[in-house]
Amino acid sequence: MKKIITYGTFDLLHPGHINLLRRAKEIGDFLIVGVSTDDFNHKKNKDAYHPFDSRKVIVEAIKYVDKVIPETNWNQKVDDIIKYDIDLFVIGDDWKGKFNFLERYCDVIYLPRTDGISSSKIKKDRF
């Protein structure tokens, strides 16, 4: 069984999020999603509209997702990869090159983002 992991805030869920999760799941058999906690987002100077518990429930309901875990800090990725015996780390290509160090532990793929949509754009356009 090929295990995949990805991370994100997953606030203001949109088709770009779904596309990323669908494509990640198509590559493997079991998809784990690390959802950033409110405290971690605060440390990243990122405010989410929905609190962590709500975002976790939403991501758990997506048919491509097999397991949701809290993302509490930048450094947990290596531990998660080892703990869950991950084969592939997947993230949007806006992070290209930032997680190459994980190649010591698993394969890394940067997937193209969905053009014209992002949570930042939604916040700017709507709020």
N, C-alpha and C positions, 0 to 999 in steps of 0.2 A: 504494500500500500504506500503510495506516494503522498507525503504530508507537506502541506503548504502553510506558510504563515505570512500575514500582513498586519500592518498597524495603521491607525489613523484616529482622528477625532470623531468622524462620521456624524457631524452636526449638520442640520438642515439637509437631510438625505436627498440626493438628486440622482439623475441617470448616470452621471459620471461615477458615483460610488458603486452603483449596481453593475455598471460595465466592468469596473475593476474587479469586483468580487466574482462576477460571472467568468471573466477571463482567467482569473486565478484558479477557480474551481475546475475549469476545463483542462488545466495543465496537470491536475492531480486528482487524488481521491478524497482527501480529508483537508478541509480548510479551517484554520484557526485564525481568528481576528482579534488582535489586541486593540481595545478601545481605550483611548487616552482618558485617564481620570481627570476630574475637575482640578485637583491639586497639581497634577502634572501639566495640564494646560495652563494653569496660572503661572507655573514656573517658566513656561515657554512664552509668556506674555500673550496668550491666546485665550480669548473668552468664547465659550460655547453658549449658544442660545439655550439648548436643552442640557439638563444636568446628566452626569454620567449614568445614573440608574436608568433614565429614560432612553439614552442613546444605546445602552447595552440591550435593553428589551427590543428596541427597533432592529438592531443588527442581528440579534438572535432569531428574529422572525423572517429573515431573508433566507430563501430556500437554498442558496449556495453555501451558506455558513454552517459549519458543523459544531464549532465551539467558539465561545467568546471569553477572552480573558482580559483583566484590567492591565493597561499599560501605565506603569507608575513612574518610570524614569527611562532615560536614553540607554542606560547600560544593561537593561534586562534582556535585550534581544539575544545576546549570546547564551545566557542562561536558559531562556525559553527554547531556543533552537536545540540545545542539549537535552533539556527536560522532556520536550515533546518529540524528540527524535525527528526533527524537521529535515526534509530533503531540499526544500526550495523556499527562499525568502522572496516575496513579490512586493513591489511598491511602485507608485506612479513615477514616470520618467522625469518629473520635476525634481526628483531627488537623485537623478543620475550621478553615479560616482560616489555618493555620500556613504553608501553601505557596502562598498566593495570589500572592506575588511571582513565582512561576514563570509566571504568565499572560503575562508579557512575552515568553516563549519558546515556549509551547505552551498548549493547553487543560488545565485542571485539574479533576478530578472527585473528590469525596469520596464513596466508596461506603459504604452502611450496613454496620455490623458484624453478624455473626451473633449473635443474642441468646443469652445464657447460656453463651458459651464464649470463653475467652481463654487464652493461655499462662500468664498470671499466675494465673488461677483454677485451672488444672491444677496448677501448682506449689503453690499454697496448699492445695488439696484432697488432693493425692497425696503430697507430700513433707514 
